[in-house]
Amino acid sequence: MRTHIHILELMSLWHGALQKLQVFLVETKSQFTFSQSFLLRILFLFVLSPACKDLVAATRDRKLNTFIQVSVLHPAEHILTRYSSTEIVEGTKDPLFLTGVTFPPEYPIYEETKIKLTVYDVKDKSQDTVSRSFLGCTTFRVADLVKSKEQQLTLTLKTSDGGKTVGTIEVNLVKMGELEDGETDPITTDAQDQKCALVRECTATEGISGKDNLPSLSAVLKNPICKLYRFPTSDNKWMRIREQMAETTLSFHVPKELINLHIKEDMRRNQELKDLGELAPHWDNMRKSVIAHCDQMLSMYQDTLAELGKHTGSSFKSSCSKGEKTLEFIPINLHLQRMHVHSPQLKDSLYDVITVGAPAAHFQGFKNGGLRKLLSKFEAERRNTGYQCIYYSPENTAKAKEVLSNINHLQPLISSHADLLLNSASQHSPDSLKNSLKMLSEKTELFVHAFKDQLVRSALLALYTARPGSVLKKPAVPRNTTEEEGDLQHQGHPSQIKRQDSIPHHSEYDEEEWDRVWANVGKSLNCVIAMVDRLLEKDNVSSTKEGENDPSAADCKVFHTGGDWYEQLYPLVITLKDCMGEVVTRAKQSMAFVLLQELACGLPQCLMLTLRRDIVFSQALAGLVCGFIIKLHTGLHDQGFLQQLHTVGLLVQYEGLLSTYSEEAGMLEDMAVGISDLQKVMFKIIEAKSEDFLPIITGRREHYVIEVQLPAKMFELLPQEIKEGKLLRMYPVLFNVGINEQQTLAERFGDTTLQENINQENLELLKEYYKLFTEKMPPDCLPHFQEQNDLKGLLENLHQNIQAKKRKNVEIMWLAATICRKLNGVRFTCCKSAKDRTSMSVTLEQCSILRDEHQLHKDFFIRALDCMRSRQTQGALNESDDPETGCLTDNKPTSRHFYPVALLLVSSHLLVVWLILSLALLLAKYQ
């Protein structure tokens, strides 16, 4: 279980504003000897909303900058425990704190529990150490607050000796989860002094016990940490914001599933290389070298999976672990960031953003760039190695992998359906026989068409030339598709389907032999179909004997149709299996030879690039699966979204904040390839058969299917197309705008072409999705579509901003995010580690949404932003601080060198000045 220090470290790294936020459900189980009426059993979220009045400053002319520290005194322990703090409210003696103080579900709150509120005045927060002074404190029992009228207390603040009164403090108990009747009371504001009168809270938002606590969602999200805010609207009413951050078990589950698939795929590939048979010495030595390297890589995958299996504790990877080899497949700081807005007069709204560190191979480093550059360089070098091996394009190697995958998938299915056909024949069941034949025919047709590719023929020829003592009979003459299909239309007797030995080694090679072997599968299937038709006609005594002159049946030469069905079908089914086995053997060897060339042309770089791509893809996929599941649960009752999901697909928009300078340029190259690879991922929603709701991953490197499990009641809400297993497509797009000081250097002295190309490429992908969306979706399908007729204008505006090549053009980010939300997409925000830049972007986006969509009072925009970004609200207090006279340590970087070192490159004079000033600082420090 995470300690409070661990939570603080996580939040300070992940979100500059959301550190130790907690929204909680309290159901106290008494461990004391209180009476039943004295037990506190509250089935709602326990949140305190404090406000101070008439605070007295140490000097008359000083304006107070105050915050409240909350401490808890448990009845059994008699130890005062610092728990949390509010934000700092500046320049007023009547501060209203917009951040609530919340408690966790496991936190022991009883009626006898005492809560101490200590008010501090922050004198100076410009330095690394924030100086503060004690103003006053007060203590109250939880029972007093719960049993008070309207559950509100007005308490007197006194000095530490209990003598002098320094003001009052109001505390409200907010019942999140209960529905309160009545309208929200109006409020009055004074923008200059930031004063508001605290009023009764508006209707509560839905608690954790509602939609957020579904079993299938609870299996994915863990350790939710939430915070409640209340902000005034432009019409002087209160809106309530519940901000939630949660880890996900998918951070480790998805990579482990993926690595397991890689191991199985690589083991099959190694075995296929070994099964190539006898090769000439040159090719045999090449095969041995490839297998040796592949075995080493396979061992590395197995070791990584074993190490991940030992992992216990937190379900996320912190940024300080991004360089650990055993965790390189795990995404960095993957979290759900949710904002639930409850407005007095508007419909409740949910806004989700998945935050994650940029998918990149940090352990391998970026000295030579990222995947985008490395893959391009590798492909260029591979073309120049033709004298050592045969060059096949990436498209051909991908096709070879697809053929092998189809073989491994279809061959056992065909054998299974053939056995079912024989079983139906033995039972003399016409209906079962028809169904079995239908399934067998469908799978066999898929099997046959999987080899309708010139690559198989050319690879068989290449493999033959690699055999010892090979002799070519005649040059290759590729046959056209019409001729291939014509062969399948002819039916022949099983005795005429000649069984061929494996590819000859020391005899002349007939290239048309493959066509005959391949066509024999179709002919054998036709014989089986004809025989089944004959048997069914014979069985139907009422039908005419139309099949007596059936040429197909005659070709198959079955003379005893009146006997046992099984005996008559068995030889035909065996012939079909034998022909299929012959095709499988030849096709597997030819495609394995193609993969041998791919690996041999680039050892060991090819395997290292595959490893790097697997690492980046694993990180990207974990985030995508998390985002899809969250979006599915959010839109489960939205029929328009569900129709869009299976008709068009899901838009997944990534907001990148990486610079194009130094290592981050390599990270961006990795990220761009990893996100692009997500296009080969399809989702399928299935009904859960157990209490395990974690997603199931199947497939291979070129094609993955993610099976998302839903409980039966939720599964019934889906459209029929989805329930029948329709695969759901993903449309990932990435828009990147560097915003840090390194991007300034890149724009002034470096190159931003990488960012410009990525944005332009993904703009085209976004336009394609929008075009597909407008073509397939009815105009009134989405609930807000009539209000979103400006989508075309937004796309045009985005296009103009990308073409403008403006420095640090954050308008690109805002436009892309807006388009994504309007198209029901999933939003991601990424920087190097999903910490500072990510938190700044997310909090700014949230406050902008509150202002534009929910009428946040214009005078409270900056303050709302400060609340969400404030570390004070999490009680980030140094444990060694004196609670009344000490200092508050702000966890800022320890370096005091405020001169950007990169600027020293501009001039040697600046370097001299920097050295002199640094020396002066050191001398002053140690005197």
N, C-alpha and C positions, 0 to 999 in steps of 0.2 A: 504494500500500500504506500502511496506517495506521501512523504512528509510535507509539512507546510513550507519548509525551505525549498524542497524540490519543486513545489508548485510555483513559488516565487521566482525561482531560477527560470523555469519554463516560460512563465508569462513575461518576464522582463526581456527574454530573448525573442519570444514569438510576437509579442504585441506590446508596443510601448505604452499602451493605455490600459490593456486588460491583463492585469497581473493575477491577483489572487481572488478573482471574482467568483462568488458562489451563490447559487440560487437553490433553495433546499426545501425539502418536505419534512415536516416534523411530526412524528408520531411517537410520543414519549412512552417508554415502557418503564415504569417506576422500579427503581432498585432501592427505594427508601420506604419507610414505614408511614407514608402519608395516607390519608383516607382517600377513597375513590374520588370524592368531589374535589380533592386537592391536587389530583394528578392533572398535568397539562397534556391533553391529547388533542392536538391541533392538526387537522387534515388539510392544511393549506401551506403555502410558501410563507416562511417567517421572515419578514423584511421590516427593518426599522428605517423610518424617514425622519432625520433630525433637522432642527432649525434653531438658531440662537437669536436672542434679542437683547438689546441694551448692554452689549459687552463694554467693559471698561478697559481702556488702554493704559499702559504704564505712563505715558505722557499724553497730555491733553490734546496736542496737535497731531498725534500719530494716527494714521489710518491703518486699521487692522487687516492683516492677511491671515485668516484663520482656517484651521481644520480640526476635526474631532477624531481623537483616537479612541477606539472602542476596545475595552478589556472585559473579560468574563471571569467571574469568581464562582466556581462550582461548589455546591454545599459540602460534598464529601472530601474535597481536596484542600480547601482553604488556601488555594494558590491563585493569584491573579495572573491571568494569561492574556497577553496582548493578542487581539484577534484581527482587527481591520481598522481602516481609516477612511475618512471621506476625502473628497477633493479639497483643494485650497480655494477659498473664496476671498477675493482681494478687495480692499478698499472700502469696507463697510463694517459697522458695529452690529448690524442685523443680518448676518449671513443666512441665506437659504441654501441648503446643500441638495444638489440635484441627484446625487448618487446615494442609493439605498445601501444599508448594511444587511447582508443576508447570511444565512447559516446553512450548513450542509445537512443532508438527510441523516448522516451518522452522528452529527454533533449532539451531545447530550444537553438538551435544554429542558429544565424543570421549572415549576412554579417558584421554587426556592432559589433558583439560579439568580445571581446578581450580575448586573451589567454596569460597568463603570465607564462614564463618558468624560474624557479629558480634553479640554480645549487648549490649543496652542496658537501662538502668534508667530508666524514665520517672518523673521526680520530680513533675511537675505537668502535668496536661492539662486544667485548668479554663480556661485562657486560650486566646486565639487561637493562640499559639505554644506547642507542647508541648515542655517542657524535658526533656532526657534526658542521661544520663551513660554513658560507655563502661565496660563491665564486663570484657569479654574477647573474644577471637576465636580461631578455629582454621581451618585449611585442609586439604582432602583432595582427592585425585584421584578422578575418577569410576571409574577402573579399580579402585582399592582397594575402593570400595563394591560394585561389581558382582561382584568375585571373592571377596569376604569370605564367611565362613560365615553362612548365612541372610541374606546381603546386609544386614548391619547393622554399623555402626561405632560404637565408643565413643571419643570424642576428648576431649583435655584443653583446656580454655579457659585462655588465658594473657593477661596484660596486653600492651599494645602493644609494650613493650620485650622481651617474651618471657621475662621473669624469673619473675614470680609466677603461681602457679596459682590460678584463681578458681572452679574447678568443672569439671564434665564435661558433655558433650553427646552424646546418642545420636541417630544418624541411621539411618533405615530406608529402603530402596528398596521402594516399593510398585509391584507389577506389575499395573496395571489392564489387563485384557484376557486375562490368563492365568487359568486355573482351577486353584486350589490344593486339593489333597485334604486331608482331615482336618477335625476340628472346631475351632471357635474356642476359644482359651484363655480361661479366666475372668479377670476383672480385679477389683481391689479399689479402692474409692474412699474418700476421706476428704473429705466434703462441706465441712467447715470450712476445710481448707487447700487444697482443690481439687487433691489429689494422686492420681495414678494411675500404675500401673506400665505402661510401654509394652510391648505384647505383639505377637505376630505378627498381621498383619492377617487379617481374615476373607475369605471367597471374594470375588473381585473382581467388580465390576459389569461389565456389558457395555461394551466400549470403543467409540470412535467408529467403528471399523472394522465394527461390527455394524449394527444397524437404523438408527442415526443417519446412516449414510453411504450411503443408497440414492441412486442417481442422480437420481431424480425429486425427492427431498427436498433433495439438494445443490443442485439448480437453484434452489430457493426460499430456503434458509438459507445465509447467508454469515458468515464471520468468527466462528466459534463461540469463545466464551470461557468456560472452565469452571473449577471449583474443586472440590477433594475435601475433605470433612470426615469425621471419625470421631467419633461420639458414643456414650457408654455407654447401654445399655438398663437397664430396671429389674431385670433378672435378671443384671446384671453381665457382659454380653457387649458386643461392639462391633457397631455398625451403621455402614455406610458410606453417605455421601450425596454424590452427584455433582450439583453445581449447574451448570447450563449456561445461558448467555445467547447468543443469536445474532441477528444482523441478518437482514433479509429483502430480497431483490431486488424483492419485490412492492411495496415502498414507492414505487418509481418506475414499475414496470411497469404496475400496475393503473391509476394516474391517467393515464398516457400513453395506454393503450388506451381509457380512458373519455373523455378529451378528444377523441380521434380519432372516437369514435362521436358525441359531441356535435356536432362540426364537420359530419359527414355528415348528421346529422339536421337541423341548422339550415340547411344548404344546400338540402336537400329542401324544407323548410318555406318558405324564401324563394322558391324556384322555384314552389312551389304557389301562393303569394300572387300572383306575377307572372302565373300562368296562369289567374287568375280571370276574365280577359276584361274587357270594357268595363263600367265602373261609373259611377254618377252622380257628379257633381263632389265632393260631400261625402265619399262613400265612397272615391273615387279619391285624394283628398288624404290621407285617413286611411291608405290603403294605402301611399302613397309615404312618409309619415312613419314608419310601422311598418317598412318595408323598410330605410329609411335607418338606423334605430336597430339593427335586426337585423344589418345589414352591419357596423356598428361593433363589436357584440358578437362577431360571427363572427371579425372580424379580431383581437380580443383573445384568443380561444381559440387561433387559429392562432399568434399570437406566443408564447403560453405554451407550446404544444406544441413550438415551435422551440427555445425556451430550455431546456426539459427535455431535449430531444434532445442538447443540448450538454453536459449534466451528466456529469461523470466523478468518480471517487473513491468516497467512502463511499456505501453503499446505504441510508442513513437520513438523516433531517432532524433536526438537533439543535434543542433548544429555543430557542437564541439566534437561530435562523433563522425562527422562527414568524411574524415580521412581514414577511418578504420576499415581495413580490408574485409573483415567478416561481416560488416554491415553495409557494404557498398551497393547491394541490391535494394536496400531499404530507402524509401523516400525520406527527405529531411523535413521534420516539423510539419507533418501532414495533419491538418485539423479542419474541422468544420467551423466556420464563423457564421452564426445565424443572428439576425436582428428581427425580432417580432414586435411590430408596431401596433399599438392599440390607440386609435384616435377617438375623440368624443363623438364625432359626426361621420367618420369615414370607416370603411370596412377594414377589419384587421388584415394586416399584410405580413408576409414572411419574405425576407431577403437573405439568400444563402450565398456565401462565397467559400470556396475551398482554398485554403492557403497552404502552400507547400514550397519547399526550396526547389530551385530549378533542377530538373532531372539532368544529372551530369555525372560523369565518372571522376569524382574528386580524387579517389585514391590513385588512379592512373595518371592524373595530372593533365596539364594543358600546354606543355612545353612545345608540342608540335601542332597545336590547334585542337579543334574538336572534331566530331564525327563528320560534319559537313565537308570540311577540308580534307580530312584523312581518307574518306571514302572516294572522293574525286581523285585524289592523288594515287590511291591504290589502284583504281580502275585504269588510270592512264598507264601505270607501270605494268599492269597485268597484260595489257595489249602487246607489250614489247617482249613478252617471254614465249612467243609462239614456237621458237626453236626448241624449247624444252618440253612443252606440252601443247595441247590443243586449246585454243581460246574459244570459250563460249560466253556470250553476252550475259549480263545480269538477268535479262528477261528469260533467256534459255535455261539458266541454272534455276531460276524461280519456277519455270515450267517443269523442270525435272523433279524438283521437290514436290510439286503439286501432283505429278503422275505417281510418284512413290507413295504419297499420302493417300491418293485414291485407291491404289492397289491394296494398301494395308487396311483401308476402311471397307472396301467393297468385297474383296475376296471372301472374308469370313461371313459376310452377310449373304452372299450368293450361296455358299455352301450350306448355311443354315436354312435358307429358304428351299434349297433343293432337298434337304432332309425332311423338311416339313411337307413338301410335295409328296415324297415317298410315303411318309407317315399317313397322309390323307388318303393316298391310294390304297394302302394296306387296310385302312378302315372303311374303304368303299363309300366315302363321303363326298358327294358331288359338290356341295357348297364349299366345303373346306378345300377341295381340290381346286376349284375356281379361284378362291382367294389366294391360295399358295402360289398358283401359277401366275396370277397377276403381280404379286410381289416379286417373284423370281424374274419375270420378264422386265419389270421396271429396273431392278438392280442390274440385270445383265446388260440392258441397253446402255445404262450409265457406264458400265464397265467397258463396253466395246467402244463407245464414243470417247472415252478417256484417252485412247491411244490414236485418235485421228489427228496425228501431228507429225510433220516432217522431221521433228527433232528425234523421235524414236528411231526412224529409219537411218538418219545420219549417224546417230550414236551407235546403232548396231553395226554399221559399216566401220566406224572408227574403232569399235571394240574388236571387230574381226581383224583389222589390220594390226592391232596390238597383240594378237595371239602369235605364238611361235609358228613360223613356217606358213603364214597365211598367204593365200593366192586369190586375187580378185578376178571373178569370172567375167564381169562386164561392168561398164560404168553405171553410176547411179542415174536412174531416170525417175524422178519423183512422179508419182501418180496423183492425178487431181482428185478432188473430193467426190466428183460425180462417179468416177470409176470405183472409188472405195465403197460408196453407197450402193452401187450396182452389184457388187459382190455379195453384199449382205442380203440382197433380194432373192438370190438363188438358193435353193434348198437341195441338200444332197444326202445320200444315204450315209449312215455312220461308217460303213466300210470304206466309203470313198473319201472320208476325212482322214488323210494320212497323218499319222503321228510322226513328228520329226524329233530327231535327237537334239541335244543341246547344240549351240552354235558350233559348227565344225572348226577344227583347229588346223588340220593338215590337208584339207580338201578345198576345192573351189567353192567360193561363196556366192550363192544366188540371192540377189537382193530382193527378188520377188517372193522369196520364201516367207519373209515376214508377213506379207500381205495375205498369203494363203493361211498361215497359222492364225493370224488375227481374224480372218473371215470365218474360220472354222467354228469359232465361238458362236457367231450369229447363226450359222447353219445348224449347229447342234441345238440351239435354243428353238429354232423353227421346227425341228423334228419333235422336240418335246411338246411344243404347242399343238402341232398337228395330231400327235398321239392322244393328248388330253381331249382335244375336240372329238376325236374318233371314239374314245371311250365314253364320253358323255352322251354322244349321239346314240351309241349302241345301247346305253343304259336307259335312254328315253324311248320306251316302246311305242309311245304315241306319235313320235316324230317320224318324218319320212327319212329314208336312208339316202340323204343327199351326199353323205361323205363317202359313198362307195366308190365314186369316181374322182375322189379328191386327189389331185396329182401330188400334193404335199405328202399325204399319207403314203401314197404309192412309192415316192422317192425314199421314204424311210424304210420301206420293205418290211413292215410288221405284218406277219401273215396270220397270227393267232390273236385276234382282238377280242375274242369271246372269253378268254381265260382270265386269270387273276390280273387286276390292274397293276399291282406292285411288280409282278414279274415282267410285264410288258414295258413299264416305265423305267425300271431299274437300269437296263443297259444304256438307254438314252441319257439318263441323268449322269451315269458314270462317264460316258463319252463327253458330256458337257463339262464335267469337272476336270477331266483330263486335258481337254482343249484349253480350258481356262488356266490350268496349271502351267501348260506350255507357254502361253502368252505371258503369264506372271513372271516365269523364270527369265525369259528373254528381256522383257521390259525392265525388270528390276536390275538386271546386269547392265543394260545399256544406260539407264538413268544413273546408276551408281558410278559408271565410268565418267559421265558428265560431271558429277560432283567431285570425283577424283581429280579431274582437270582443274576445277575451281580451286580446290584446296592446294594442289601441287604448284599452281602458278604463283602462289603468294605466301608460302610458308616462311616464317610463322606469323607474318602480318595478318593474313586472312583470319586465322583463329583469334588473334588478339582483337581485331576489329569486331569479330562476331561477339566476343566477350564484352567488349565495351558497349556495343549496341544492345546486348541483352541487359546489361546493367542499367543503362539509361531507360530502356523500354520498361523494365520492371518497376522503376520509380514512377514513370508516367502512368503505367497501367493501374497501379495501386490507387493513385489519385482519381483516375477516370472511373474505376469501379465504385469508389466511395461516392463520387459526385452523382453517378447514375442512380445508385440506390437511394440517396437522399432525395433526388429529384422525382423519382418514381413514387416514393411515399408522399411527397408534398402534392403531387398532381394526380393522386389515385382517384379522386372524385371529380376531376376535370376531364370530361369526355372529349373536349376539344384537344387537349394536350395528348390524351391517349390515342386519338385518331392521328394526330400529327406524328406521334412516336412510331406507329407501325406503317404509316403512309409515306412519310418523308424521311424520318430519322431524327436524331437528336443533335442539336448544335452544341459544341463544347468550345467555349472561348477562353483562351489563356491570355492573361495580361502579364507580359514580361517587363521587368524593370532593370534588366541587366545592361551594363555598359558594353561598348564595343572596344574596350581598351584592355590590354594585357590578358590575364587569365579569364576574365569574365567574357571575353570574346569567344574563347574556347567553350565555356559553359553554354553560351548562347547557341553555338553550333551544335553541341550535343543535344540541347533542349529542342532545337528546331527539328532535328532528325527523329528524336524520340516521340515528339507530338505528332509528326507526320506519320510515323509507324502505327499510331493508334487507328488509322483508317482501316487497318486489316483486322480490327476487333469488331465482333458482332455480339449482341446481347440476346439472350433468350430467357423468358420468364417462365418458370415452372412452379407447380404446386409442391410445397414442402411435404415430405413424407415423414419427417421426424421433427424434433425440437431444435435441430441444428440448422440454422438459417444462413450460415456462411455460404458465399457463392462458390460455384464449382467451375473450374477452368479446364477446358479441353482444347485440343488442336496442336498446331505446330508453329514454328517461327513465322511462317508466311500467312497464317490464318488461325485466329483464336476465337472461340465461342465462350462467353461468360454466361453461365446459367444462374440467374438470380432466383432464389427461392422465396415464395410468399406463403403465408398461412392460407388455409382453404377459403376463409371468409373474404380475405383481401383478393385472392386469386379470382374469385367469382365476379369481382367488380370490373375485370379487364374485358376489353372487346374480344369477340370470338377469334379474330385473326391472331391476336397475341396468345390466347389460351391454346390455340392449335399449334403453337410453336414457331410462329413466324420470326425470323431473325431480324433484329433491329439494328439499323446502321448508325454509325457515329460519324459526325463531321467536325473534326477538330481544326481549329484555326488559332494562330498565334500572332499577336501584335505586340511588338516590343518597343519601348521608349526608355532609353537610359536616362536616369535623372540624378545620378550622384556626381561627385567631383571628377571621377574618372571619365565620365562621359564628356565633361567639359574639355578634358585633355584630348579625347578622341575627336571631338568636333573641331578643335583648334589645330591640333598637330597630327592627328591620326586619320582614320578612315571609318566612315559610317556606312559604307556600301553594304555590309552584311545586314545591318538593321533595315536599310531601305529595301533590299531585295526580299527579305523575309516578309516585311509588311506588304509589299506589292503582291507577292505570290499568294499570301493568305487572304488578301482583299479579293482576289479572283475566286478563291474557294468560297468565300463568304457570299459573293455575288451568285455563284452557282447554287448555293443552298437556298438563297432568297428566291431565285428563279424557280427552282424545284418546288419551293413552298407555295408560291403564288399559283403555280400550275396545278398542283394536286390538292390544295386545301380550299374549301369554300370560303368566300369572303367573311361570312358571319360565324365561322366555326370557333375562332378564338374569342374569348369574352371581351377583350379590349381591342379587337382588330379594327373596328370602326374608328376608334380613337387613334389608331396607329397607321393611318394613311401616310404619315410622314416618313415611313420606313425607307421609301425610295429616296427621299430627300436626305435622310441621315446617311445612307450609303454613298450618295453623291458627295456629301460634305466630307465623309471619311476619305473618299477617293481624292478630293482636292487637298486635304491636309497631308495625305501621304505623298502626293506629288509635290507639295510645296517645299519639302525638305527643310522645314523650320527646325531650329535647334530646340531640343527638349520639348517637343510639341506634345504636351500631355493631353491636348484636345483629342488626339488619336485614341488614347485610352478611354476617355469619357464616352466618345461616340461608339466605340466598339462595345463597351459595356452596356450602353443603352440599347443598342441593336440586339445584343444577346438577350437581355431581359425581355424585350418586346417579342422576341421569337421563342420564348420559353426555353432558352438555353441554360447550360450549366456554366457558372463563372468560376474561373481560377485566377488567383493572383500569386505571382511568383517573383522572388528575387533570389539572391545568392543563397540565403539561409532562411527565408520567410520570417525575418525579424523586423528590422527597423523600417526599411523601405516598404515592405508589405504592410506593416501596421499603419504607417502613415497613409498609404493609399486606401486601405480598407476603411479606416475611420473617416477619412475625407469623403469617400463615396457614401458611407452611411449617413453622415450629416447632410450631404447634398441631397440625398433621397428624402430625408426628413423635411428639408426646406422646400424642395420642388414638388413632392408628392403628398406631404402630410402637414403643410402649413406651419412649419416650425417658425416661431417668432424670430424676425430678422435680427433683433438685438441679442438673441441668445445663440446664434450660430457658432461664434467663436467659443463661447463658454461650453456649449454642448461638445464641441470638438475637443476642448481641453479636458472635459470630464472623461471622455472615452480614451484619451491618450495619457491621462494623469496616472503616475505611479503611486501618488499619495493614496489613491482610493483603495490600494491593496494592502495598506499597512506595511509598506516596505521599510520596516524599521530595523536598524542594527540591534541585535540582541544585547549588545553591551551598552546601548544608550540608556541614560538615566531618563525615566519616563517624565520627569518634570523639569530637569535642568540641562539635559544632554543635548546632543546635536543629532539631527536627522541626516543620515548618509544617503546620498543619491547615487545610485549605481551607474555612474557615467564612466566613460573610458578614463583610465588613470593617466594617460598622457596629457601633459600640459603644453606640449609643443603646438601652439596654435598657428604656426606658419605651415601652410601646405607644402610639403617637401617637393611635390611635383613641380611647383612653380619655380623652384630653384634651378630647374633645367633651362629656364629661359635666359638667365644671365649669370655670368660668373660673379658679378658684383653682388647679386642677391645672395649667393652662396657665402661670400665673405661676411655680409651683414648677418646672415643666419648663424654662422659660427660664433661671431662676436656676442650676439644676443644670448645664444644658448650658453656660452661660457659665463656670461654675467649672471644668468639665472642660476646656474650651478653654484657659483661662488656665493650668491646671496642666500641660497638654500642651506649651505653648510656653515655659514658664519654664525 
